[in-house]
Amino acid sequence: MFLFLFILLTSGAFTQNPASSCKNCAVWNAPQQPFRIYGNTYYVGTHGLGSVLITSPAGHILIDGALAESVPQIVSHIRSLGFRVEDIKLIVNSHVHYDHAGGIAELQKLSGARVAASAWTADVMRKGIVPHDDPQFGVIFPIARVAQVTTVKDAEVLHAGSIAITAHFTPGHTKGGTSWTWRSCENGQCLNMVYADSLTPVSSDDFLFTRSKDYPNAIADFERSYSFLESTPCDILITPHPDFSKLWQRLEQRNSNPNALIDPAACRTLAGTSRQDLKARLAEEGQVRK
């Protein structure tokens, strides 16, 4: 019932070892050739989990660290593209679950980069726990503790070299969920890039979004996040799970259409489908209460 999305996206087993493989980890960690998305933005993640490198001559930014076991692949991808892991100056995160933040502690050690996150996410990173107000508490395992994390504010602009990236708090999936926007340029054309956090109402079986004492504002948070996606300039959409933004289907079309990754309606489409998912989930919870 409530675990349908959960089974699709997360492990079904609880363990305290953040480096252990989960039920879906082998699929998520399947190899993926790295590639240029647009301009100075590159895909360096696995086939199932997004990780994006934004480059500049004076330092790079990495978004998301995938699984703990994804780190060798991410490092290899960065180097194969001709960049140095040691030149990453900033690491940021979409949400602090093990499939998107599991590799951040090791990537910070390898790069010496600053890690920055929303206050809720930063606290989870420092403690290496899954807090009670995470909808998936009890069914996911914690990440390795991140030694140093700085806190960012909503709409704060962070810099590395000539790169300017903006944090947009998009809670719901977790309290600290964050989407990121920046501009990338190629052949004189600059586009609005969006790395949108997951907005699926996934939870443990005993969590109800309609009456959670630990996260009473979850529904309002989702709506706030949908509003962001509907209003933000969005030429190229990237998501922590690439399938959610149909990245691979669009990439296949790029040989015949160089602009296949560009879709100014993609963020609005994601907001619409995410809102329908939440509506279905809340209707399901209503049936439970009867």
C-alpha positions, 0 to 999 in steps of 0.5 A: 500500500504505502510501500509501493513507491518505497519499494521502487525507490528505497531498500526494504531492509534496515541496517546501521552500515551505510556502506552496505548494499541495499535491495536496489543498490546494484540497479541504482549503481549501474555504470553510466558513461559521463557526459556534458549536459550543457556548457560547463554542466556534466553528468557524473552520476551512476545510471540510477542516481544523479550527480552533477559537476559544474565546472570553472577554471577556479573550482567546481561544484558537485551536486549529490554524492549518490551511494557510498559505493558510488564514489569510485564511479563518480571519481572516475567519471570526473577524471575521465572528463578531464577534471580533478576531484581535488578542484571541487570546492563545494558539495551540495545535496538534494536530500539527505538519504543514503542514495543521494548523500551516502557518498558525500563524506568520502567525496569531501575527504577526497576533495577537501571541498566545503559541504553546504546544506539546509539547516535540517539536512546539515544537522542530519549530516553532522550526526549521521542519523535518520531523524524521527521527522523523516517520513522514511524513519525506520526503513532507511539507514543513515549515511556516514557522518560528514565532518564539516557542514555549513548551513545555507538559507533559502534563496542563498547564492553560493559561489565556486570560482565563477559559478553561482548556484542558488539554493531553493528549499523544496521540502516534503520528501524530507524537511530539508529538501533543496533544489538548485539552480544555476546558468550554463552557457554554450556557443553564446546561449545561456540556459537556466539549469534546475536540479530539482529534489525528489517530491515523492510522498514516500514513507514508512508504512506507519507514517501518515502525511495527513496526521503526522505529529513529527512532520505536521506541515508536510502537505503544505511543504509539498505545495510550496515545493510544487509552486517553486517548480511551476514558477522557476525559469527551467530550460534543462531539468535534472533530478536525483533519480534520472528517470523522473526527468526522463533524462535517458529518453531525452539523451537518446534523442540528442543525436538527431536533435541537439536540443533534446535535453532542453524543455522549458515545460519540464519543471511544470510537468514534474510539479503536475505529476508530483501533485497527482502522486500526493493526491493519490497518496492522501486519498489512500490515507483517507481510506485508511482512516475510514 
